[in-house]
Amino acid sequence: MLGGASIGLLAGLTVLAFALGARLAAAGLALATLAATPLLGVGPVLDWWRHRRPHRHRHASRPDDFPSD
C-alpha cells in the first residue's frame, strides 16, 4: 500500500509541477515516479514469499533426553 501511495503522490506532484510551468521539476519528479515503480511489486512478492510453503517445525520429534513432566 505504501508503494501505491508513494507512486500516486509522485505522479500528482509531477502533474502539478508541469501545470505550474516547472518543466525541469516535472521531469525530475517523473523520473522519481519511474524509479519508484518497482515498489508496487514488493508487497505481492513478500506475500508470496511468506505463504509459499507451510511453516516448518524445527524438530520432527523431541530428542530422547528431553525432560518429561
NUVORO-796592 format. One record per residue: x, y, z negated of N, C-alpha, C in turn. Coordinates in pm, 1 decimal. Layout:
BEGIN
<site n_u="X" n_v="Y" n_w="Z" ca_u="X" ca_v="Y" ca_w="Z" c_u="X" c_v="Y" c_w="Z"/>
...
This chain:
BEGIN
<site n_u="82.5" n_v="-118.0" n_w="0.0" ca_u="0.0" ca_v="0.0" ca_w="0.0" c_u="87.9" c_v="125.8" c_w="0.0"/>
<site n_u="198.1" n_v="118.2" n_w="-70.2" ca_u="288.6" ca_v="232.9" ca_w="-75.3" c_u="347.1" c_v="262.2" c_w="62.3"/>
<site n_u="374.7" n_v="157.2" n_w="138.5" ca_u="426.4" ca_v="177.1" ca_w="274.1" c_u="326.6" c_v="250.3" c_w="361.9"/>
<site n_u="201.3" n_v="209.8" n_w="354.3" ca_u="97.4" ca_v="276.4" ca_w="433.7" c_u="76.8" c_v="421.1" c_w="393.8"/>
<site n_u="83.4" n_v="446.7" n_w="263.5" ca_u="66.5" ca_v="584.1" ca_w="216.3" c_u="183.2" c_v="673.0" c_w="261.2"/>
<site n_u="303.6" n_v="617.9" n_w="255.2" ca_u="418.1" ca_v="699.8" ca_w="296.5" c_u="417.0" c_v="724.5" c_w="447.0"/>
<site n_u="376.4" n_v="624.4" n_w="525.5" ca_u="366.5" ca_v="643.5" ca_w="669.9" c_u="259.6" c_v="748.2" c_w="701.3"/>
<site n_u="145.6" n_v="738.4" n_w="634.3" ca_u="38.0" ca_v="835.5" ca_w="656.2" c_u="79.0" c_v="976.5" c_w="618.7"/>
<site n_u="150.0" n_v="990.0" n_w="506.7" ca_u="196.3" ca_v="1121.9" ca_w="464.3" c_u="295.6" c_v="1179.7" c_w="564.7"/>
<site n_u="390.8" n_v="1099.3" n_w="607.7" ca_u="489.4" ca_v="1147.6" ca_w="704.4" c_u="424.1" c_v="1182.9" c_w="837.5"/>
<site n_u="328.6" n_v="1102.2" n_w="881.1" ca_u="260.4" ca_v="1132.5" ca_w="1006.8" c_u="179.6" c_v="1261.5" c_w="995.3"/>
<site n_u="112.1" n_v="1280.9" n_w="882.6" ca_u="36.7" ca_v="1404.0" ca_w="861.4" c_u="126.3" c_v="1526.1" c_w="858.0"/>
<site n_u="240.0" n_v="1514.1" n_w="792.2" ca_u="334.9" ca_v="1626.1" ca_w="789.2" c_u="392.0" c_v="1653.9" c_w="927.4"/>
<site n_u="409.4" n_v="1548.7" n_w="1006.8" ca_u="458.7" ca_v="1567.1" ca_w="1143.9" c_u="359.2" c_v="1648.3" c_w="1225.5"/>
<site n_u="232.7" n_v="1611.7" n_w="1217.3" ca_u="128.8" ca_v="1684.6" ca_w="1292.0" c_u="118.2" c_v="1828.8" c_w="1242.9"/>
<site n_u="124.2" n_v="1846.2" n_w="1111.7" ca_u="116.0" ca_v="1981.2" ca_w="1056.4" c_u="233.6" c_v="2067.9" c_w="1102.0"/>
<site n_u="354.0" n_v="2012.8" n_w="1097.4" ca_u="471.2" ca_v="2088.2" ca_w="1141.0" c_u="462.7" c_v="2121.9" c_w="1289.1"/>
<site n_u="414.8" n_v="2027.6" n_w="1369.0" ca_u="401.1" ca_v="2053.7" ca_w="1512.2" c_u="295.7" c_v="2161.0" c_w="1538.1"/>
<site n_u="184.8" n_v="2155.7" n_w="1461.4" ca_u="78.4" ca_v="2255.4" ca_w="1478.8" c_u="124.2" c_v="2395.3" c_w="1437.4"/>
<site n_u="214.9" n_v="2402.1" n_w="1341.2" ca_u="265.2" ca_v="2531.4" ca_w="1296.2" c_u="378.6" c_v="2583.7" c_w="1384.3"/>
<site n_u="420.1" n_v="2505.8" n_w="1481.3" ca_u="523.6" ca_v="2550.4" ca_w="1574.2" c_u="665.0" c_v="2514.9" c_w="1534.2"/>
<site n_u="681.7" n_v="2438.8" n_w="1429.1" ca_u="815.4" ca_v="2398.5" ca_w="1384.3" c_u="851.9" c_v="2267.4" c_w="1453.9"/>
<site n_u="894.7" n_v="2279.3" n_w="1578.8" ca_u="920.7" ca_v="2159.5" ca_w="1658.8" c_u="1038.5" c_v="2078.3" c_w="1605.9"/>
<site n_u="1141.2" n_v="2143.3" n_w="1556.8" ca_u="1255.8" ca_v="2070.3" ca_w="1504.5" c_u="1217.0" c_v="1990.6" c_w="1379.4"/>
<site n_u="1139.9" n_v="2054.0" n_w="1291.1" ca_u="1092.8" ca_v="1983.4" ca_w="1171.5" c_u="998.2" c_v="1870.3" c_w="1209.1"/>
<site n_u="913.3" n_v="1892.9" n_w="1308.6" ca_u="821.2" ca_v="1788.5" ca_w="1354.0" c_u="898.6" c_v="1670.5" c_w="1411.4"/>
<site n_u="1005.9" n_v="1700.5" n_w="1485.1" ca_u="1087.6" ca_v="1592.1" ca_w="1540.5" c_u="1156.1" c_v="1513.1" c_w="1429.6"/>
<site n_u="1206.4" n_v="1581.7" n_w="1329.3" ca_u="1270.5" ca_v="1513.4" ca_w="1216.8" c_u="1172.6" c_v="1427.5" c_w="1138.8"/>
<site n_u="1053.2" n_v="1481.1" n_w="1116.6" ca_u="951.2" ca_v="1403.2" ca_w="1045.5" c_u="902.8" c_v="1284.4" c_w="1128.8"/>
<site n_u="896.8" n_v="1301.4" n_w="1261.3" ca_u="859.1" ca_v="1189.5" ca_w="1347.4" c_u="963.5" c_v="1078.8" c_w="1340.1"/>
<site n_u="1091.1" n_v="1116.2" n_w="1337.7" ca_u="1195.9" ca_v="1014.5" ca_w="1323.0" c_u="1189.3" c_v="947.5" c_w="1186.1"/>
<site n_u="1157.0" n_v="1024.7" n_w="1082.7" ca_u="1140.6" ca_v="965.5" ca_w="948.9" c_u="1022.4" c_v="869.2" c_w="946.1"/>
<site n_u="914.9" n_v="903.3" n_w="1017.9" ca_u="799.3" ca_v="813.1" ca_w="1026.8" c_u="838.7" c_v="682.9" c_w="1094.2"/>
<site n_u="913.0" n_v="693.5" n_w="1202.6" ca_u="957.6" ca_v="572.1" ca_w="1271.6" c_u="1053.1" c_v="490.1" c_w="1186.3"/>
<site n_u="1138.1" n_v="557.6" n_w="1111.9" ca_u="1232.0" ca_v="486.0" ca_w="1025.6" c_u="1160.9" c_v="416.2" c_w="910.2"/>
<site n_u="1048.7" n_v="470.4" n_w="864.1" ca_u="975.6" ca_v="411.3" ca_w="752.3" c_u="875.3" c_v="305.7" c_w="795.9"/>
<site n_u="857.0" n_v="286.6" n_w="924.4" ca_u="758.7" ca_v="190.7" ca_w="973.8" c_u="781.9" c_v="47.7" c_w="923.7"/>
<site n_u="905.3" n_v="-0.4" n_w="909.7" ca_u="923.2" ca_v="-136.9" ca_w="856.2" c_u="866.7" c_v="-157.4" c_w="716.4"/>
<site n_u="842.1" n_v="-48.7" n_w="643.3" ca_u="781.1" ca_v="-63.5" ca_w="510.5" c_u="643.4" c_v="-127.8" c_w="517.9"/>
<site n_u="576.0" n_v="-114.8" n_w="632.7" ca_u="443.8" ca_v="-175.5" ca_w="647.2" c_u="450.2" c_v="-327.2" c_w="642.6"/>
<site n_u="564.2" n_v="-384.2" n_w="677.1" ca_u="577.7" ca_v="-529.3" ca_w="675.8" c_u="630.0" c_v="-586.3" c_w="546.7"/>
<site n_u="677.2" n_v="-502.7" n_w="455.5" ca_u="738.2" ca_v="-552.2" ca_w="333.1" c_u="636.2" c_v="-621.7" c_w="242.9"/>
<site n_u="520.2" n_v="-562.4" n_w="224.2" ca_u="418.2" ca_v="-621.7" ca_w="137.0" c_u="372.5" c_v="-758.3" c_w="183.0"/>
<site n_u="331.4" n_v="-774.3" n_w="309.3" ca_u="291.1" ca_v="-908.0" ca_w="354.9" c_u="402.8" c_v="-1011.4" c_w="348.2"/>
<site n_u="525.4" n_v="-969.4" n_w="373.4" ca_u="637.4" ca_v="-1065.1" ca_w="365.5" c_u="659.7" c_v="-1108.7" c_w="221.5"/>
<site n_u="649.9" n_v="-1015.9" n_w="126.6" ca_u="665.3" ca_v="-1053.1" ca_w="-13.7" c_u="553.9" c_v="-1145.9" c_w="-59.7"/>
<site n_u="430.9" n_v="-1121.2" n_w="-15.6" ca_u="320.9" ca_v="-1211.5" ca_w="-49.4" c_u="343.0" c_v="-1349.5" c_w="9.7"/>
<site n_u="387.8" n_v="-1354.8" n_w="133.5" ca_u="413.9" ca_v="-1484.1" ca_w="196.4" c_u="524.0" c_v="-1558.3" c_w="121.3"/>
<site n_u="629.7" n_v="-1486.6" n_w="84.4" ca_u="741.9" ca_v="-1549.2" ca_w="16.0" c_u="699.9" c_v="-1604.5" c_w="-119.7"/>
<site n_u="615.7" n_v="-1530.2" n_w="-191.2" ca_u="573.1" ca_v="-1571.5" ca_w="-323.5" c_u="480.4" c_v="-1692.4" c_w="-319.1"/>
<site n_u="395.5" n_v="-1700.4" n_w="-215.6" ca_u="292.8" ca_v="-1805.1" ca_w="-212.1" c_u="321.1" c_v="-1914.4" c_w="-110.6"/>
<site n_u="441.2" n_v="-1921.0" n_w="-56.1" ca_u="466.9" ca_v="-2019.4" ca_w="47.2" c_u="483.8" c_v="-2159.4" c_w="-6.8"/>
<site n_u="513.4" n_v="-2172.4" n_w="-134.1" ca_u="522.1" ca_v="-2304.5" ca_w="-194.4" c_u="476.3" c_v="-2295.6" c_w="-338.6"/>
<site n_u="428.1" n_v="-2405.5" n_w="-391.4" ca_u="381.2" ca_v="-2400.0" ca_w="-530.9" c_u="498.6" c_v="-2380.2" c_w="-627.0"/>
<site n_u="464.0" n_v="-2339.0" n_w="-746.5" ca_u="567.0" ca_v="-2319.2" ca_w="-848.2" c_u="633.5" c_v="-2452.3" c_w="-879.6"/>
<site n_u="762.2" n_v="-2449.4" n_w="-886.3" ca_u="835.7" ca_v="-2571.8" ca_w="-916.3" c_u="866.9" c_v="-2576.9" c_w="-1064.4"/>
<site n_u="860.9" n_v="-2696.6" n_w="-1117.7" ca_u="896.3" ca_v="-2714.9" ca_w="-1258.2" c_u="1045.9" c_v="-2736.9" c_w="-1268.3"/>
<site n_u="1100.4" n_v="-2693.7" n_w="-1378.5" ca_u="1244.1" ca_v="-2703.4" ca_w="-1394.8" c_u="1289.7" c_v="-2848.3" c_w="-1408.8"/>
<site n_u="1212.4" n_v="-2928.9" n_w="-1479.9" ca_u="1246.2" ca_v="-3070.2" ca_w="-1500.5" c_u="1127.2" c_v="-3156.2" c_w="-1462.3"/>
<site n_u="1154.4" n_v="-3270.2" n_w="-1402.8" ca_u="1046.4" ca_v="-3362.1" ca_w="-1368.3" c_u="988.1" c_v="-3425.8" c_w="-1493.5"/>
<site n_u="1070.2" n_v="-3450.2" n_w="-1593.3" ca_u="1023.5" ca_v="-3506.5" ca_w="-1719.9" c_u="1113.7" c_v="-3456.2" c_w="-1831.8"/>
<site n_u="1073.4" n_v="-3481.2" n_w="-1953.3" ca_u="1154.7" ca_v="-3438.2" ca_w="-2066.8" c_u="1277.9" c_v="-3527.9" c_w="-2080.0"/>
<site n_u="1387.0" n_v="-3471.4" n_w="-2124.1" ca_u="1505.5" ca_v="-3555.1" ca_w="-2146.7" c_u="1482.1" c_v="-3654.0" c_w="-2259.7"/>
<site n_u="1561.2" n_v="-3760.1" n_w="-2261.5" ca_u="1543.9" ca_v="-3864.7" ca_w="-2364.3" c_u="1572.2" c_v="-3811.6" c_w="-2505.8"/>
<site n_u="1662.7" n_v="-3716.7" n_w="-2516.7" ca_u="1696.3" ca_v="-3666.6" ca_w="-2650.5" c_u="1610.1" c_v="-3546.5" c_w="-2691.7"/>
<site n_u="1496.8" n_v="-3524.1" n_w="-2626.0" ca_u="1407.9" ca_v="-3414.9" ca_w="-2661.8" c_u="1340.9" c_v="-3447.5" c_w="-2794.2"/>
<site n_u="1345.1" n_v="-3354.3" n_w="-2889.6" ca_u="1285.3" ca_v="-3385.3" ca_w="-3021.3" c_u="1133.6" c_v="-3394.5" c_w="-3012.7"/>
<site n_u="1079.7" n_v="-3492.6" n_w="-3074.6" ca_u="932.9" ca_v="-3507.9" ca_w="-3077.8" c_u="881.5" c_v="-3465.7" c_w="-3214.5"/>
<site n_u="755.6" n_v="-3429.6" n_w="-3219.3" ca_u="695.0" ca_v="-3382.3" ca_w="-3345.7" c_u="664.3" c_v="-3493.9" c_w="-3438.6"/>
